Amino acid sequence: MALSKVTEVMADIPMSVKLVGTTVVSGLVLTAAWKGLWTYLTYSKKVYPKDTIIIHQLGRGPCVPSLTPFAIKLETFFRMEGIPYVNEHNLLNTSRKTGKIPFMEYNGEEVPDSEFILEFLSKEKKFDLNRGLSPEQIGIGRAFQKMVEENTYWCMVADRWILDDNCTVLREAGAPRILWPIYKSRLLKQLHGQGIGRHPPEKIRHIMSEDLKALSNFLGSKKFFFGDKACKFDCAIFGILAELRWALFGGLESVIREYP
């Protein structure tokens, strides 16, 4: 059939039929994409010996061990305590319970959330997460940890998803480009729901700066949070600070340089 005839036939097709056809084709494309992603998720699953701690997380960043502070928190604690573990790097393999990463597999059991992972292992391996700390220090440490993980962290997310227009974090993480709009839409909704995403850039910068000022004032000249020996609170706070210093892409990386 000549091209002109094809054009005439297409012009005669009702708009409703065209829309249905477009939807069907789009559905087929998405189905094929998801099948490819599912293959990517499942084909390389490894079998590890009993009692192996398997941390599922993002891939290595260009200047940080991970693009998520919570994986850095876990790896830092494990190295500090001499706890062996292995990493599985796969952006698309999220926890079946929470839909997030990092999460841990241990003897077939899935444990999501970095803090619950440490609590689980402290019971399983019989070690004290707060060894050598007084009740007052534990309270102070928890307050600062929650400040950076539940507030400063969202300034980092805003930098990556609102202030950076180039989706640098997705490119660095190796996310399939077809999923970029889905990731961005989901993160923007989370930022709006949390609240920080409702503020203009200068207010987000101010919130982040005030958090860092509080940290800086408390740390002073101390080597670690509570003196000369690191604890789990140092690991959590280090994870956030590492991201702020070496893995921001929207301009807020200059804020932490005000606190050397």
FENRA-V99195 format. One record per pair of residues at least 12 apart in sequence whose ideal C-beta (glycine too) atoms are under 10 Angstrom apart, sorted by sequence separation. I is the first residue (numbers start at 1). J is the second residue. If there is no record, write none. Layout:
# FENRA-V99195
I J
I J
This chain:
# FENRA-V99195
58 70
75 87
89 101
98 110
100 112
102 114
104 116
130 142
157 169
160 172
195 207
196 208
225 237
244 256
245 257
57 70
58 71
74 87
88 101
97 110
99 112
100 113
101 114
103 116
104 117
111 124
156 169
167 180
170 183
191 204
224 237
225 238
243 256
244 257
57 71
88 102
96 110
97 111
98 112
103 117
104 118
106 120
115 129
167 181
169 183
170 184
224 238
242 256
245 259
55 70
56 71
57 72
87 102
88 103
95 110
97 112
98 113
102 117
106 121
109 124
169 184
219 234
241 256
244 259
55 71
71 87
95 111
96 112
97 113
104 120
167 183
240 256
57 74
88 105
95 112
104 121
107 124
167 184
170 187
57 75
71 89
94 112
95 113
98 116
106 124
169 187
219 237
241 259
55 74
85 104
86 105
55 75
53 74
66 87
85 106
65 87
161 183
162 184
215 237
55 78
66 89
68 91
161 184
67 91
160 184
161 185
53 78
161 186
162 187
215 240
161 187
162 188
215 241
60 87
75 102
160 187
161 188
59 87
74 102
212 240
58 87
60 89
73 102
158 187
161 190
162 191
211 240
212 241
53 83
55 85
57 87
59 89
70 100
71 101
72 102
74 104
115 145
157 187
158 188
161 191
162 192
53 84
54 85
55 86
56 87
57 88
58 89
59 90
70 101
71 102
115 146
157 188
160 191
52 84
53 85
54 86
55 87
56 88
57 89
58 90
59 91
68 100
70 102
212 244
51 84
52 85
53 86
54 87
55 88
56 89
57 90
58 91
68 101
70 103
157 190
158 191
211 244
52 86
53 87
54 88
55 89
56 90
57 91
68 102
115 149
157 191
162 196
56 91
66 101
114 149
162 197
57 93
66 102
85 121
154 190
158 194
161 197
208 244
56 93
77 114
81 118
154 191
157 194
162 199
48 86
56 94
83 121
158 196
162 200
163 201
56 95
78 117
157 196
158 197
162 201
46 86
48 88
74 114
77 117
78 118
81 121
154 194
156 196
157 197
208 248
216 256
219 259
73 114
74 115
77 118
153 194
154 195
155 196
158 199
163 204
215 256
46 88
72 114
73 115
83 125
154 196
159 201
162 204
163 205
216 258
217 259
45 88
58 101
70 113
71 114
74 117
78 121
151 194
153 196
154 197
158 201
209 252
212 255
216 259
44 88
57 101
58 102
70 114
73 117
74 118
77 121
81 125
83 127
150 194
151 195
152 196
155 199
208 252
211 255
212 256
215 259
216 260
45 90
56 101
57 102
69 114
70 115
73 118
151 196
158 203
159 204
213 258
44 90
55 101
56 102
57 103
68 114
81 127
158 204
159 205
204 250
205 251
209 255
212 258
213 259
55 102
56 103
57 104
70 117
74 121
157 204
158 205
205 252
208 255
209 256
212 259
45 93
55 103
56 104
81 129
156 204
204 252
207 255
208 256
41 90
44 93
54 103
55 104
56 105
155 204
158 207
159 208
201 250
205 254
206 255
209 258
40 90
54 104
55 105
81 131
154 204
155 205
158 208
201 251
205 255
209 259
40 91
41 92
42 93
53 104
54 105
55 106
155 206
201 252
204 255
40 92
41 93
53 105
54 106
77 129
155 207
156 208
40 93
41 94
52 105
53 106
54 107
154 207
155 208
38 92
52 106
53 107
56 110
154 208
155 209
37 92
51 106
52 107
152 207
153 208
50 106
51 107
54 110
56 112
151 207
152 208
155 211
48 105
50 107
57 114
151 208
155 212
48 106
50 108
53 111
152 210
153 211
48 107
55 114
151 210
152 211
151 211
152 212
55 117
152 214
147 210
148 211
152 215
53 117
147 211
148 212
148 214
53 120
144 211
147 214
148 215
53 121
147 215
144 214
53 124
143 214
144 215
53 125
73 145
51 124
51 125
144 218
143 218
144 219
172 247
73 149
172 249
140 218
169 247
171 249
69 148
70 149
91 170
168 247
169 248
69 149
145 225
168 248
169 249
92 173
144 225
168 249
169 250
91 173
92 174
167 249
168 250
69 152
70 153
91 174
92 175
160 243
166 249
69 153
89 173
90 174
91 175
92 176
141 225
156 240
159 243
164 248
165 249
166 250
68 153
89 174
91 176
140 225
141 226
148 233
152 237
155 240
159 244
163 248
164 249
165 250
140 226
153 239
157 243
163 249
164 250
69 156
92 179
99 186
145 232
149 236
153 240
156 243
160 247
163 250
164 251
91 179
137 225
138 226
145 233
148 236
149 237
152 240
156 244
159 247
160 248
161 249
162 250
163 251
164 252
137 226
144 233
145 234
148 237
151 240
152 241
155 244
159 248
160 249
161 250
163 252
137 227
141 231
142 232
143 233
145 235
146 236
147 237
148 238
149 239
153 243
158 248
159 249
160 250
141 232
142 233
145 236
148 239
149 240
152 243
153 244
156 247
159 250
91 183
133 225
134 226
141 233
144 236
145 237
148 240
152 244
156 248
158 250
159 251
160 252
67 160
133 226
138 231
140 233
141 234
144 237
147 240
148 241
155 248
159 252
132 226
137 231
138 232
142 236
145 239
156 250
158 252
159 253
132 227
138 233
141 236
145 240
133 229
137 233
141 237
148 244
156 252
159 255
132 229
155 252
156 253
131 229
133 231
132 231
133 232
131 231
133 233
155 255
68 169
130 231
131 232
67 169
129 231
130 232
67 170
129 232
130 233
128 232
129 233
152 256
67 172
68 173
62 168
67 173
66 173
61 169
64 172
63 172
62 172
122 232
58 169
61 172
60 172
61 173
59 172
60 173
58 172
59 173
118 232
58 173
59 174
58 174
59 175
58 175
115 232
118 235
118 236
114 235
115 236
114 236
114 239
40 176
37 176
36 176
37 178
36 178
37 179
33 176
34 178
33 178
34 179
33 179
30 178
29 178
80 229
81 230
80 230
80 231
81 232
80 232
77 230
76 230
77 231
80 234
81 235
77 232
80 235
76 232
79 235
77 234
78 235
76 234
77 235
73 232
76 235
77 236
73 233
75 235
76 236
73 234
74 235
77 238
73 235
74 236
76 238
77 239
72 235
73 236
76 239
72 236
73 237
75 239
73 238
74 239
70 236
72 238
73 239
76 242
69 236
72 239
73 240
69 237
71 239
72 240
69 238
70 239
72 241
73 242
69 239
70 240
72 242
68 239
69 240
72 243
69 241
66 239
69 242
70 243
65 239
69 243
64 239
68 243
69 244
72 247
66 242
67 243
65 242
66 243
64 242
69 247
63 242
64 243
68 247
63 243
67 247
61 242
64 245
65 246
66 247
61 243
63 245
64 246
63 246
64 247
62 246
63 247
61 246
62 247
61 247
